[in-house]
């Protein structure tokens, strides 16, 4: 099983963090009693800019969850098509030869799901096996690769595509001035990414998927996720997320590697979801990383913010394109998210 290709795609609207801070001050208006708080919060997330699904003035016109979800469908299809096309082109694989598609998102819903709506747009095979997955959140980029790998392990002559679409800006709540919503409004952005995963009988190059590990942490449901009401998605984001990472990720990785006859010192590359500065620092502490070993994750956070499930795939794209590890070396791709849980994937370059 190999990752043959990966490609990201974004909406056309990009704004610096400074512009977004001022726009949010206007958006919340008098509801925000201390607007200077936003300046500090948004500086601390270390994000330089983010892509948005609409021009900033367009968000004022979204009065219902249904209206926001319609934009999610329209924009998600556009950038989803772009991401899949960009992932297939360099490996010369026609869309009609894709055997299965996995689509992950936690920022909107549709039935027929995005994968069904992309069949005609992309010319996918009518017999393609569709697997829409909702609710995994930030962990879904890694979990989606793992589930696609499970599929091609059973069908080694097949090729699967994972598509992650997250339009976090469309979930903003105008009446929610909680610290969690203020922070998320400064951290999360919009985008998509597609990954091509091939079975062992297909002749493609790319990092080999050696093994995967899913770990669920009991009684942590309120650590991260959404409360869903008639107003849409309202963020649940506990300040204890970094502590959960510190308490669990290190031992998870050690046990995973030990079961495979490896140790952390055998890993030359680490590809992790860009949860935010405190989360990345917690990952570095838990895994005892130093000397810029999460540089690609920090760079992705700065350039586009946290894109939930999409983020780890963008980090993977950057590593494959610009920081290719030594052939034969091992790498770990990982993410954590609602559940609370983790997903780890061992790669061999």
Secondary structure by P-SEA (a helix, b strand, c coil): ccccbbbbbbccccccaaaaaaaaaaaacccccccaaaaaaaaaacccccccccccccccccccaaaaaaaaaaaaaaaaaaaaaaaaaaaccccccccbbbbbbccccccccccccccccccccccbbbbbbcccccaaaaaaaaaaaaaaaacccbbbbbbbbbccccccccccccaaaaaaaacccccbbbbbbbccccccccccccbbbbbbbccccccbbbbccccccccccccaaaaaaaacaaaaaaaaaaaaccccccccbbbbccccaaaaaaaaaaaccccccaaaaaaaaacccccccaaaaaaaaaaaccccccccbbbbbcccccccbbbbbbbcc
